[in-house]
Amino acid sequence: MAQFRTIAFQEVLKRKPVKVEAPSNEVTVYFGTKVFDLVKMEKYLSKEAYRAVRKAIGEGGHIDRKMADQVAAGMRDWAIDNGATHYTHWFHPLTDGTAEKHDGFIEFGDFGGPVESFSGDLLVQQEPDASSFPSGGIRNTFEARGYTAWDVSSPAFLVGTTLCIPTVFVSYTGEALDYKAPLLKALSELNKAAVDVCHYFDKNVSKVFATLGWEQEYFLVDEAFYNARPDLILTGRTLVGHQSSKDQQLDDHYFSSIPERVKSFMEDFEIEAYKLGIPVKTRHNEVAPNQFECAPIFEEVNLANDHNQLIMDVMKRVARRHGFQVLFHEKPFGGINGSGKHNNWSLATDTGVNLLSPGKNPKSNLQFLTFLVNVVKMVHDNQDLLRASILTAGNSHRLGANEAPPAILSIFLGSTLSKVLEDLATNVPKKKMSPEKKTELKLGIGKIPEILLDNTDRNRTSPFAFTGNRFEFRAVGSAANCAAPMIALNSALAVQLKEFKKEVDALIAKGLKKDEAIFQMLRKTINESRNILFEGDNYSDDWKKEAEKRGLTNITSVPESLATYFSEQSKKVLIGGGIFTERELKGRVEVEYEKFTKKIQIEARVLGDLVINHVVPTAVQYQNKLIENVKGLKEIFSEKEFKEQAGDRLELIREISDHVSMIKGMVYEMVEARKVANKLEDEVEKAYAYDREVRPYLDKIRYHVDKLERVVDDELWPLPKYREMLFTR
């Protein structure tokens, strides 16, 4: 083995599980101990301040500066009592990660001595440097000012000795520079639109909130192997590597017993998650070797999104204590399943009703069908927008690869529920219903809970599947910020619900009874959107042909998908719906083009360096050993015997030579293609150039490298192999 690979392997063999002890066997004893939640607020705040915060959380309002001073003082006292020395405004810039700038509580008092201070002004708003965060041209480098503003709805928390305060991040001129600000707008718009529709059925509903339960898939790699793979360090995925003879073919890793070292890691990060109020509930082995998953209990979307961003950071930090590195890249290993982040999404009211769950009577089921049908119509009309929200450089490796949903958006409802919609669409008369027909229809929808009880199957190939009381948006990538698809989904549904209500109200104004107007609109809506419903295998070629006949789009190119953000429908939702200004949307999409280009650029540079500095010299070294061996054979054997003995070696020498020549030639061509692309000033043109002219070389070069890995002496190969990284515990 090459030196670093040998050292890495020896380190791995020495690893032992790290002993982990929870503060208590009962999670409830320490759950949320690092969160400044309502219980702690009641203890540390005055009654007046506590009521103000509760009102702001419940109604989405603001807290005045006088009250903010009281909240800040209580928050500071709690944080210091729990070991904090610093505070930070914690936000989600467009980098897909999180950001923080720590400041100490220390200030000089009136008499010149140090005091620990934290004012309402510092709580409510900060001014971090905004110049180096991506903005798509909204901010220039020399215009550094940006503002973070406190998000009251997401509680502050402690990480180590730092008080972290969730915030939005906006430019000096007010444009959103993060994920949270537009997400909060989308949720607010959805709340207003959904409450209006709910009032057809229940006037007591005053708030509707979207819920999210993410399923986080990830890979674990021993830190020693990780450090010996420059491609993993710099890109998050292996750019070269031949498949192991055994990987996931037997499905024996899926749901099998969790390896001891891995279980210790899981227990450790779960303890940290519980302290931070993150309700992780599920853990298991995934399909691919060394692939795992965790999932929490559902929470309100904004909080769930904060928790997902936080837990990814927690997992990375905890993994190092156990000698692991966590890989969130959607496709870290070729030839085996990549990782997603299924977004389980639903709607709930402040009266305790899940709007996507069948009820106990015809009235509640009519409400269920109303929201269900509007979700179907929303996906039908906004398939391009939803795809654009999740199709990234990393996720493009998964979609349509028979391991994740395809790039064609469709909805799975299950055959039973699909029949209910079909009956509803075909049996409701266009005109007024007779009392008998009305009774018959209401009796029919009253049976929905019964018929769904044992008939809600799952379709793992569907990008958007109904699973009994929620929809599962399965196409989201594991490294993504959940806010991106949640902004698209919730804002699109808000627009759809507004249009639905407008048309229902128009029918009522013409003299139809409310229920009849709703039934008529449901029939119309189902007929307009039924093409998006599909019950079969989304991986099949037959579905691709059928989807094309139905007019469904199948966009696999990231730059092409991003362009759909500017379609009339997408602008109607995002700009017309009040989520972005035109300038904000343009800047945000330009950031996505830049991210795509830079990720492919980095991968191309890393691959070029890796093969020229590691792979080619190793192949040539082994080739020279073979040449020396052939020379020796020629000295020993007769010409006839030599041909018999050395034939296979000569063939191998030629094979290595051919692969090395192809690699060197294609690396040169890839570099030249990069140079041409880099001269393009327009970010869109540059992204297309990298997609079409540079990216294909990654697979072409890899093909020859992986062929060399199979023939070069294992003792010489410099990089840890798949069979080592994926199966050594």
N, C-alpha and C positions, 0 to 999 in steps of 0.2 A: 504494500500500500504506500501511497504518497505520504509524506511526513505529517501534514496537517490532518489528513483523513485518518491516519493511524492513531494520532494523539486524540482526536475526537472520539474514535471508537473506544479507546481505552478509558476515557473519561466517562462515557455513557455506561460502561460496564460497572463502574464504581458507584453509580447512583443508587440511593436508597430512598424509600418514601419518607417524606418529612412529617413528623408527628404534629398533628393539629388538634388543639383543644379549644372548644367553644366556651364562652363565658358561662353558659348554662346549657343543660340538655333541652330546656324549653326555650324555643326561639322567641316566644312572646316576652321573655324576661329582658332580652337585649335588643329586640327589634326596634329600629328607629332611634337608638340611643345617640346617634350622631346627626340627628335631624332636628332642626328648630321647628317642630310641628305645633299644631294647635294646643296640645297638652302642655308643652313647655312654654308656649306663648302665654297661656293663662297663668302660669306660675311667675314668669319674669316680666309681664307687661301689666300696666294699669288696666282696670276694667274698660276704661274709655278706649285705650289703644287696642286692646284685644278685640273689642266689638268692631272697631274700625277695620281691622285686618280681616276679620271674618266677613264683614259686609263686602269688602273689596274682592275677596276670593269668590264669594257667592254670586255677586252681581257683576264682576268684571270691572269694577270702578277703580278710582285712584285714591291715594292717601295724601292728605295735605302735609305740608312741610312740618308743621307743628307736631302733628301726630307721628310723622316719620322720625322726628327726634326721639320720641318716647320708644318707638319700636327699635330704633338703632341702639339705644342705650340698653334695652333689655336683651337684644340679640348679642351685643358685645359682652354683657355680663355672663350670659349663658356660655358663649364661646370661650371666654377666659376661664370660667369655672371648669371647662372641659379641656383645658390645656392649649388653647389657641393663642398664638402670638401675632398672627397676620390675618388679613382678610383679602378677598379678591372678588371682582365681578367675573363670573364664569359664563362664557357665552359660546355660541356655535357659529364661527365664521364659515365662509364658503369653501374651506379647505377639507371638509368632511370630518374634521376632528373638533376638539374643543380648545378654548384659549383662556388664559388667565394671567394677570399681572398682580403679584403679591405686594401688599403694603403693610407695614407694621402698625399696630394700634398706638404706638408711642408718639407722643407730641410733647411740646414744651408748654407747661401751664403758665398761669399769670405771674407766678413768682420765679419763673426760670427753671423750675425742676421738671423732670419727665412725668407725664401722666399718660394713662391709657385712655384714648379718646376715639369715639366713632359717632359721627353726627348723622342726622337725617339727610343732610345734603350729600354726604359720602355714600349713604345707603341707596338713595334714590337714583343718583346719577354720577358717573365717572367719565373721565376723558382719556381713554387709552390712545396710544399712537395707532392710527388707522392706515398708515401709508403702505405697509407691507402686506396687508391682507388683500386677497383678490377681490376686485370690485367691478371688473369688466369696463373700466374706463370711467366709472362714476367718480372715483377719487384719483387724483394725480399723486405721484410720489412726494412732491413738494407740498402737498396739501394733506398734512398728517392728521388733522383733527377728526375724531369720531367720538361718538357717545355710547356708553352702555347705560341702560335704564332698567331698574329693578322689575322683575316679573313677580308680582305678589302671589300669583297662583301656584308657583312652584317653590316649595320651602327651601330655606338655606340649609347647608349641611357642612359637616367637618370632614376634611381629608388631612390626616396628620395634624399639624398645628395650624392649619389654615381654614378660616371660615369662608366657605364658597357661597356666593349669592347669585342665583340664576338671573340672567339679564338678557335683554335684546341688545342688538348692536346696530347702530344707524350712523350715517354720515353726518357731517356738519350741516348739510342742506336737507337732512331728513330722510334720505333714501335708506331702505333696509340693506344692510351688508351681511345679514346672517340668515339662518333658517327659522329661528324662533319668531321673529316679528311677522313674517307672512303667514306662518302657521297659526299664530294667535288670531290674525285677521280672518283666515279661512274658517277657523272654528267658530268665531263670532258670527260670521255670515251664515254658516250652517245652522247655528243655534236659532237665529232669527227666522230663517226660512222653515226649519223643521217645526218650531213652536207654532207657527201660523197654520201649518198643515195638521198638526196634532189637535188644534182647536176644533177641527171638524168632528173629533171623536171625544175629546176631554178638555173642557175649558180650564181645568185646574193645572194643566201643564204650564209652567213658566220658564222652564229651561230644558234644552236638549243638548247633551254632550256626547261627542264621539269617544269610543273606547278603543284601546289598542292592547293587544297581547302579542308581543314579538317573540319569535322563536329564533334564537341566535345559534347558528352553526359555526363551527370553527375547527381548525386543526391544531394539534400540539406537536411540536418538534423539539427534540432535545437541544438545549442551548449549544452544546458542543458541535453538533452537526450544523446547526444554524450558522454559527460563526465561521464554519468552514465552507459556506456557500455564499459567495458574493452576490449571486442573483437573489437569494432570499433576503439578505440584508438590505439590498438597495431597491428591490422591486416588490418584495412580498410574495413572489412566486418563483418556481424553478423554471428557468428559461431553457434548460436542457435536462435530460435525464430519461434513460430508457425505462420502460415499464418493468416492474417486478414480475417474475414468472407467476407469482400468486399475488393478487391484490384483493379485489372485492367480488370476484366471480362467484364464490360460494355463499355470499351474504352472511358469513359467519361472524363478522364484526358487529353487524346491526343488532342492537338491543342485547348484546352478549354481556357477560359480567365485566364490570369496569376494572381496568388494571389498577393495581394498588397505588402506584405513584400518581396516576391520573385522579383516582378517587380522593387522595389526600389534597391534591390541587383544587378539585371541585369543592371539597368541604371547606377549604381555606377561603376561597373567593366567595362562597355562599355566606360564610360568617360575616365577611366584610360587607357583603351586599345587604344582609339583614340589618346590620348596624346603620346602614345608610337608608333604610326604609324601602329597599328594593325587594319586592315579594317573589323572589325566584322560587319556583315550585318543582320544576321538572329537570331531570338530568339523565342523559343516556348516550350510549354509543350510536353514532350514525353509520351510514352504509359503508363509506370508505374507511380503510384502516387509518387509525390515529385521528379520526374525525369524530366530533362530539357535538352535543347540543344542550343548551339550557333554555328554559322558558319560564316566565313569571305569570302570576295571576294578572288578569286584565286591570288596567287603570285608565284614567282619563288620558287622552292622546298626548297632550302637552307634557304631563308628568311622566307618562310611559316613555316618551321620546327622550326626555332628560335622563331617565333611569337607564335607557339603553346606551346612550353615549357614555354615561358614568360607569356602567358595568364593564364596557369594553376596556376602559382605562384601568379599572380595578383588576380585571383579568390579566392584563399585560404586566401590571406591577406584581401581582401575586405569583404569576407563572415563574418569574425570575427567582423567587424564593425556593422553587421546586426544581430548578434546573431546566425549565421549559421556556420556549417562546411560543406565543399564541399567534396563529396566522388567520387573519380575517379576510385575506384576499379571496375573491370568488373562485379562483382556479389556481391554487398553489402547486398542484401536481397534475401533469398531463396523463390522460388515459384513465383517470378515476374521477368519481363525482367531485364537483366543486361544492361550495357552501352558499347557502341563501339565508335570508332573514324573513321568514314568512310573517306577514303583517295580518294578524287576525283582528278584524275591524267590525265594530257594531255601533249602534246608537241606543242611548238610554235617556230616560226622562227623570226629572227631579221627583216624580211621583213613584219611582221604582219600577218602571216598565222598560223592558228591552224591546225596542221597536222592531227588531228583526227576529223576534221569537213569537210563534203562534200563541194566541191567547185561549181563554176558556169559553168565549161566546162569539157570536157572529160579529158584534161590533168591534171587539178587539182584534179579530182576525181580518176584518176589513181594513183596519189600521195597519196591521202587519203586511197585508197584500199591497196596500198603497205605497208603503216605504220600499217593499221588496221590488215592486215593478218600477218604481222610480230609480232605484239603484241599477236595475238592468238597463233602463233607458240611458242613464248617465254613462255607463261603461260603453254602450253602443255608440253614443255620440262623441265620446272622448277617448276612444281607444288609442289614438295617436299621442294624446297628452299623457295618458297613464303610462304608456310605453316609454316616452321620453323621460319621464320622471325616474325611471329605474334602469335605463340602458346606458351603461358606462363602459369604459375600456375593460375593466375587470369582469363585469357581469355579462358582457357580450360573449365571453368564452362558454358560458353556461346555457344561455337561452337557446332552446331548440336542439340541444346536444343529447337528447334522450336521458337527461338527468335533472332537467328543470323544465318549466313550461316554455313553450316556443314563443317567438316574438309576435305571434298572432294572438291578439287578445280575444278571449271568449269566456263565457260564464257557464259553470256547471251548477245546476239546481238539483239534480237528481230526477229520475224519471217520474216519480210520484208528484213532486211539486210542479214539474214542467207540465204534467197533465192537468193539474189544477189551473194553471195559467191558461192553458189551451182551452179548457172548458169555459173559463171566465171570458176569454176573448171571443169565442164562437157562440156562446149561449145568451149573452146579454143583448137584448134588443136595442136598436138605435133609438127608438122612441120610448115613451113611458111604459113602465112595466105594469103588468096586471098584479093584483095582490097575490095571486097564486104563484106567479113567476118570482115575485120578490121573496115570498116565503121559501120557495124551493131553492133559490140561490143562497139565501142566508143560511138555510139549513145545511147546504152543501159546504159553504166556507166555515161553518161552525164545526165541521168534522176534521178540519185541517190538523189539529194537534194529534188526533187519533191516527190518521193515516201517515203522519210523519214520524210517529213514535218509533217504528221499527223499519223505516224506509229512508233514512237519511244516510246514504252511503257517502264515501269520499272518492274523489278522483284526483290522484296525485299528479296527473298530467295537466290539469287545468290551471291556467294562470290566475283565475278569479273564481273560487269555488264556494258555494254555500254549504255550511257544515252544521246546520241545525238551528243556530241562533246568531250567526255571524257570517261574514264573508272572509275568506282567507286569500289575501293577495300574495300568491306564492312566488311571484317573479322578482321580488326585491332582493338585491344582492347583500351578502353578509357584511360587507364593509360600509354599506350605505348609512347615511343619516336618515332615519325613518321619516323625518319631516318632509323630505322631497316628495315621496309618493303620497303622504298624508295631506300636503298642501294641495296637490292636484286632485286627489279623490274628494276631499271634503268641500273644496271650493266648487268643483264641478257638480256635486250633488246639491249644493246650495242653489246654484243657478237652475238646475233641473226642477227642484221643488218649487221655486218661485214661479217657473213657467207652468207647472202643473196646477198650482193654486189659481193662477190667473185664468186658466182655461176652465177650471171647475167653477169658479165664481161667475164666469161669463155664462155658463150653462144654467146656473142657478138663477141668474138675472133674467134668463129667458123663460123661467117658469118651472124648470125641473126641480124635483125634490133633491135635497143634498145627497142622499145615498145613491139615487139614480144618476145624478151628475158625476159622482165619483166612479160608479160602475162604468159609465159610458167613457170616461176619460181613461180608466184602466184598460178597457178594451182597445181603445185607440193607441195607447202607449205600448201595449204588448205587441200589437200588430206592426208598429213602427220599429220595434227593436228586437223582434224574435230571431233575427239572423245572428245575433251575438250568442245565442244559447246553443250549447253543444255538449252532448253527453258522452261522446266516445273518446278514443285515444288521440290526444292532441299531438302525439309524436309521429303519427302515421303520415305517409305521403298523400294518402287519400284525403286526409283532412286539409292539407295545404291546397289541394285542388278544389275541394268543396268550399273552403274559406274564400278563395279567389272568386268563385261563382257568386258567393254571397256578398261580395264587395268589401270584405274585411281586409285590412292592410297587413302586410308582412314585411316590416322594415328591420333589417338586421345590422345595418350600418349605423354606428353611433352618430357621426355627423349628419347623416340624412334624417335620423330620428330627431335630433336636436332642432332641426329646421322646422319641425311641426309645432314647436312652441309658438311660431308666428302664423299658424293657420288662423282663419277667421274664427273657428270654433274655440281654439285655445285662447285667443285674445279676448273673445267674448267672456270666457270664464275667468281668466286671470286679470285682465285689465277692466273689462266691464263689470266683473264681480267685485272690484275694489281691492284686490289682493296686491297687485303691483301697478305702478305707473308704467307707461310705455318705456320710459328711460330705465326703470328698475328691471323690467323684464329683459330688455335688450342687454343690459349689463350682466345680468345673471346668466343668460344663455351664452354670452361671450366667455364668461368664466368657465362654463362647462366645455366649450370648444378648447379653451386654453388647457384645461386639466387633461382632456383627452390627448391633445398633441404632446404635452409634456410627459405624460405617462408612457406613451409609445416612444418618444424621444429617449427617455431614460432607459427603457428596456433595450432599445437598439444599441445605445452606447455601452450598456453593461454587457450585452451579449457579444458585441464586437471585442471588447476588452477580455472577456472571459475566454473566448475561443482562441484568440490570438496569443494571449499570455499563459493560458493553462492547457487547453485541449490540444492545440496544434503542436506545441513543444513536446507534450507527452506522447502524442501519436508518432512524431518523428523519432523520439527517443526509442520507442518500442520498435519502430521500423528499422532503426539502425542496429538494434539487437538482432533482429531477424536477418539483416544483411550480413552481419558478422557470422551468424550461425550458418548461413548459406555458403559464405566463403570457406568456413571450416569444413563443411560437408564436401565442397568441391575438392579440397586438398586431400581428404581421406578416401573418398569413393571414386570408382571409375566413372566415366562419363555416363554410362548406362545406369549404374546404380545411383549416381547423382540425380539424374532426371527423375528417378523413382522416389528418392528420398526428399528432394527439395521442391518438388512440384507444388505442393500445397503452400509452402512458405513463400514461394515466388508469387503465387496467386494472391496471398494475403498482403505481401509487400505492395503489389499493384493496387489492390483494393484500398489500402491505407493511403497510398499516394493519390488515388482518384478522389477520395473523400477530402483529404487535406487541400487539394487543388480547388475543389468545388467550394469549400469553406472560405478559403482565402479570397477567391474570386468574388463570391457573393458578399462577403464582408466589405470588400472594396466598393461593389455596386451599391450596397446599402448606405455606406458613408456618402457616396456621391448623391444618392437620392435624398438623403438628409440635407445635404448642402443646398440642393435646389429648393427643397421645401422651406428651409430656414430663411431663404431670401424673400419669401412671400410675406408681405406686410399685413394682409387681411387675414384675421384669425380663422375665419370660416374656410377660406381657400387653403390655408396651411393645414387645417385639420383634415380636409379631404385629401390633401397630398400625402399626409402621413398615413392615412387610412388605406389609400389605394397604392401608393408607391413604396412606402417604407415598411409598413406592418407585414405584408406578405413574406418579406425576407426572414422574419422571426421564425416562422414554421419551416421555411426552406433550409435555413442554416441548421436549425435544430435536427432536422431529419438526418443530415450527414454526421452531426455530432453524436446522435444516439446510435447510429450505425457503428461509429468508432468505439463507443463505450462497450459494445458487444464483443469486439475483436481484440482490443488492446488489453494487455496483461493487467489483471485486476490489481496486482501489487503496485502498478505504476499510476493507475487512474487517480487523479488528484481530488476529485469531488465525491463527497458521500453519495452513495447510490440510493435509489428508491427502496430497495429491499432492506437497507440499513435504517434509513430515516423513518420508514413507516411501520417497522415491526420491532424495533428495539425499544423496550420500555425503560 
